[in-house]
Amino acid sequence: MRGVSTNVTSPFLGYRFGTRLRAQDPPSPPPDLPSVKNPLENYFDAHEQGPGIWKYRHYFDLYHRHLSKFIGREVHVVEIGIFSGGSLRMWRDYFGDQARIYGVDIEPATRAAEDDRIEVHIGDQADPRFWESFRETVPVVDVVIEDGGHETAQQIATLEGLLPHMRGGGVYVCEDIFRAFKGFHSYVDALTRHLHSLTNEQFLRHVESVHHYPYVSVIEKPERPPPPIHAAKQGTEWQGFLGNIEDL
């Protein structure tokens, strides 16, 4: 890689470093912290009959970490990919009586999952026209769980169709992003570069933070418009080797 800019090679360097990391014995957990299942995992384990739920078990902790703030509140939840409909009922139970759940699927038979607080919309998630129509019908969105077709084009169209439409404080979860070199990883990576831009005020109105987990990316929106980013200085003594501190 000699003679090649680090800016060009950094993706390769980062991936190579990841392949070189080796597992070490993790530190023992403190003895006074018992293992407690969260409500979603409790629901899943107790769900032995009825419409099926198919989730990676490690998803439940990250769901609860990012979504528990909505429990008991008025919340509008969109899940793309209904399958047997069991997870729509799980979300209805988890968020409580004020939750409104919207399922999206391309298969008309999934309308069977509807009830008084679950509404099903049939359409192609890769089609921007579908999301335009959806936004007219569902004017408020707080949570998105994207568990649809898992193809990069579908994931990009869904994110672009829903993220700008979500309320402040909203949480966008994209599941099942398999394979290290899947195109959606590159899309999200390029999207999040705006977090580090020096001219990112408009972007920060839509994206406060991005979190990556095995097979999952989570985008959180700010609760309210963020204040201007400002590097504040306190104190009167500064090391001279930094040059003119007023120029930093």
Buried (B, 14 or more C-beta within 10 A) or exposed (E): EEEEEEEEEEEEEEEEEEEEEEEEEEEEEEEEEEEEEBBBBEBBEEBEEEBEBEBEEEBBBBBBBBBBEBBEEEBBBBBBBBBBBBBBBBBBEBBEEEBBBBBBBBEEEBBEBBEEBBBBBBBBBBBEEBBEEBBEEBEEBBBBBBBBBBBBEBBBBBBBBBBEBBBEBBBBBBBBBEEEEBBBBEBBEEBBEBEEEEEBEEBBBBBBEBBEBEBBBBBBBBEEEEEEEEEEEEEEEEEEEEEEEEEE
